Amino acid sequence: MATITFKINRFNPDDERRGHFMQKYQVEAKKGDTILDCLNRIKWKQDGSLTFRRSCRSGICGSCAMTIDGVNNLACEVQVMALKRDTITVEPLRGYTVIKDLVVSLDPLVKGMLKVKPYMITKTPPPTDQERLQSPEEREKLDGLYECILCGSCTSSCPSFWADKEYIGPHAFLKAYRFVADTRDEAPREHLEPLDDKHGLWRCHTIFNCVEACPKDLNPTKAISELKKALVNDKF
Amino acid sequence: MSTIDPETIHDVEGVPVHSVHRHDVIIVGAGLAGMRAAVEASDEFDVAVLSKVFPTRSHSGGAQGGIAASLANEEEDHWEWHMFDTVKGSDYLGDQDAIEIMVKEAPVVVREFEHYGTPFSRTPEGRIAQRKFGGHTKDFGRGGPILRACYAADRTGHALLHNLYEVCIKKEVRFYPEFYALSLIIRDNVCRGLVAWDVINGGVHVFHAKAVMFGTGGYGKVFEITSNALANTGDGLSLVLRAGLPLEDMEFVQFHPTGLYLQGILVSEAARGEGGYIINDKGERFMERYAPDKMELAPRDLVSRSIQTEINEGRGIGGEAYVYCDLRHLGEDAIMKKLPQIHELAWKFLHVDCTKEPIPIQPTAHYSMGGIPTNKDAQVLADGKERPVEGFYAAGECACVSVHGGNRLGTNSLLEASLFGRRAGKSMVRFLRGTREFPELPADAAKLAIKEIERFLSADGGERVADIREDLQGKMTDECGIFRSAEKLEAMVKDLGELEKRFEKIKIDDRSNKFNSDLLEAIELGHMLEFSELIVAGALKREESRGAHSRTDFPKRDDEKWLKHTLAWKKGDEITFDYKPVIITRFQPKERTY
């Protein structure tokens, strides 16, 4: 057991004059506790008004992405003891509008995604009573792409997004490439074209923040460079 | 798409006119059942999906191992075999007419997902890959485990959920993310819509609809150790109870054998399907004493009881309340390729590298077999037996068709949710084609919901919601968990009475409207206390052991008295019961051994 001080960046929408402020809470943490366990303990035992999103607590739903000691991560996946600090700072994901405390608006995330036609597009009808065939090697190209949980960590970490709220965002590029790379998708150009835009692909300056921020160890920057290649090949 | 005429929108007392919405179909829950229904109905009608969490946060995404279908891509298989396994797995409580529909349509539903773009893992021939899972066998149980679970690595639920969300986007389904259902509007046996709370902005909204569908999920959070998400508080079930409708077979709660120790987080059955062992403190593969034939791949109820027995008899690791799931002999390549998420979870939550060390596991509350009684077309039944509520549908974990009976087989849940979600969609389309008018919306439709919100927002007693919830979870685990008895269950009845009294004196810290999760947790606890009464009362009544319901004072299955479904209503403080026969077509009940 150890006493950990949590410094939490809070915001109450009913008290906008106060704006954002830091509040400290003390939590008794033991080995195995995650940041989410501690936040729950604060909410449940000390202050019910502390507000954050959470659901699966196993790193698959993507609800609890936040900035923990300056790093975007899922609160449910970060072990408190592994941080080896007695004070931990927790803030809402950067770049998004804060709704309340650690809860941010995900509207830009959805908007960016909608631009890339985030669904499989086929022109020929599927075979009757059978699946479309795809070799294990072709399927393997989707590994590292389909696992995205839409937590928003990557886009929140991206300076291009900080400067341009219309920026499509690395999460949406990853999604676009997930379909471009899928041998079953028959209209890669339809996913690619929206990216060739002033808020699109060319605004990525390969800073790699998104790669660092992704709690699922995915690589949006690599997807972006593949997409750039595909766009250039398509054009020239 | 039907158009909305603002002139005809009714006034609802206490709700501003811009908060009254109208759609042909309102679906509550954006998991596999809800979104699959939305996909089906949205070609012809105006469909809206309401969800307490953003759609891709739904707990269908937590499912790992696979979705069952007798595709026979890897070896010979037949829907009849799948049917036999499901019936036997259910301990003969599943309705065989519904099961037959499910296993016959399963290949269609799985291939449709593939056509939608789900990234299934593949066989060398390029077909959908399939793996072994507990209780799924060859040749009517005479052969060994069969390759039937269609999978996308060990992230099948995630792959299906995101794929359905993509298809919903393509079909322009309207979402109301982070809207929380407060009450159903059912009058004269006609469902007219529902009342919901806008979580982000606060405020009561009314959704006027011709058809309402629930895909609201399960209720694992009433137990201390659970694989379920924090959102799985079974709200939909008590909303149905409060509308005066019954629930079916609530006493049947599945405990999954392999939850990460203390966290309860799911370690997929795929771990055992791919060949993992379960071992006790002495290093024994103890399943050979309980299921000598199928070993670790016996059904979940049996494996969970076996693990709990080992723990109770002191053979847990170091005498503690866990045993090991050992994957080391599978080799690093197989683990990283087929079970990457398990590797990740064991590492992130227990700091165990499962390629080098065994994973500490314990049984974890996982799935509710019971729920809202429906017929095969997903219509909710007013009497629990035959008479549908007009315009009200349910599918997925919240519903009870019943295809799982007393115990669900792994990979049948993703199947049931999507397959009966699809049927609900088709069923609603048929209904809507013949229904031009919206049912009348009563002016006092939101009255009770508004009162509930006001009551909680001003609650100023001394009890913390979380304390009551923790006590509920602890007691339900001890007294209504894997092993039950009259003595324990009677104690639980008393405990629930006391918890409810404490609940009347709760205190809310957050009195604001915007994103008030303190308020939501209070409402959720009210639901949990309410339907828990039915779990306990049903378990106390059922004096036998069947499937996941295991009574130490009645250790045998009793077909003479109990081959029937429980139906329970709540009227005031009273619980009333009725029963209905199990539908048996092809397979007569037999002793269940593995």
Boltz contact constraints between the chains, C-beta under 6 A:
constraints:
  - contact:
      token1: [A, 13]
      token2: [B, 514]
      max_distance: 6.0
  - contact:
      token1: [A, 14]
      token2: [B, 512]
      max_distance: 6.0
  - contact:
      token1: [A, 44]
      token2: [B, 466]
      max_distance: 6.0
  - contact:
      token1: [A, 48]
      token2: [B, 509]
      max_distance: 6.0
  - contact:
      token1: [A, 48]
      token2: [B, 510]
      max_distance: 6.0
  - contact:
      token1: [A, 48]
      token2: [B, 518]
      max_distance: 6.0
  - contact:
      token1: [A, 49]
      token2: [B, 509]
      max_distance: 6.0
  - contact:
      token1: [A, 49]
      token2: [B, 510]
      max_distance: 6.0
  - contact:
      token1: [A, 51]
      token2: [B, 515]
      max_distance: 6.0
  - contact:
      token1: [A, 51]
      token2: [B, 517]
      max_distance: 6.0
  - contact:
      token1: [A, 54]
      token2: [B, 230]
      max_distance: 6.0
  - contact:
      token1: [A, 55]
      token2: [B, 53]
      max_distance: 6.0
  - contact:
      token1: [A, 55]
      token2: [B, 57]
      max_distance: 6.0
  - contact:
      token1: [A, 55]
      token2: [B, 229]
      max_distance: 6.0
  - contact:
      token1: [A, 55]
      token2: [B, 230]
      max_distance: 6.0
  - contact:
      token1: [A, 55]
      token2: [B, 231]
      max_distance: 6.0
  - contact:
      token1: [A, 56]
      token2: [B, 62]
      max_distance: 6.0
  - contact:
      token1: [A, 56]
      token2: [B, 229]
      max_distance: 6.0
  - contact:
      token1: [A, 58]
      token2: [B, 265]
      max_distance: 6.0
  - contact:
      token1: [A, 60]
      token2: [B, 61]
      max_distance: 6.0
  - contact:
      token1: [A, 60]
      token2: [B, 62]
      max_distance: 6.0
  - contact:
      token1: [A, 60]
      token2: [B, 158]
      max_distance: 6.0
  - contact:
      token1: [A, 61]
      token2: [B, 57]
      max_distance: 6.0
  - contact:
      token1: [A, 61]
      token2: [B, 61]
      max_distance: 6.0
  - contact:
      token1: [A, 63]
      token2: [B, 57]
      max_distance: 6.0
  - contact:
      token1: [A, 77]
      token2: [B, 348]
      max_distance: 6.0
  - contact:
      token1: [A, 99]
      token2: [B, 515]
      max_distance: 6.0
  - contact:
      token1: [A, 100]
      token2: [B, 514]
      max_distance: 6.0
  - contact:
      token1: [A, 100]
      token2: [B, 515]
      max_distance: 6.0
  - contact:
      token1: [A, 103]
      token2: [B, 515]
      max_distance: 6.0
  - contact:
      token1: [A, 118]
      token2: [B, 166]
      max_distance: 6.0
  - contact:
      token1: [A, 119]
      token2: [B, 166]
      max_distance: 6.0
  - contact:
      token1: [A, 119]
      token2: [B, 169]
      max_distance: 6.0
  - contact:
      token1: [A, 119]
      token2: [B, 170]
      max_distance: 6.0
  - contact:
      token1: [A, 120]
      token2: [B, 117]
      max_distance: 6.0
  - contact:
      token1: [A, 126]
      token2: [B, 115]
      max_distance: 6.0
  - contact:
      token1: [A, 131]
      token2: [B, 111]
      max_distance: 6.0
  - contact:
      token1: [A, 131]
      token2: [B, 114]
      max_distance: 6.0
  - contact:
      token1: [A, 131]
      token2: [B, 128]
      max_distance: 6.0
  - contact:
      token1: [A, 133]
      token2: [B, 126]
      max_distance: 6.0
  - contact:
      token1: [A, 134]
      token2: [B, 122]
      max_distance: 6.0
  - contact:
      token1: [A, 134]
      token2: [B, 126]
      max_distance: 6.0
  - contact:
      token1: [A, 135]
      token2: [B, 126]
      max_distance: 6.0
  - contact:
      token1: [A, 136]
      token2: [B, 122]
      max_distance: 6.0
  - contact:
      token1: [A, 139]
      token2: [B, 122]
      max_distance: 6.0
  - contact:
      token1: [A, 142]
      token2: [B, 119]
      max_distance: 6.0
  - contact:
      token1: [A, 146]
      token2: [B, 119]
      max_distance: 6.0
  - contact:
      token1: [A, 150]
      token2: [B, 56]
      max_distance: 6.0
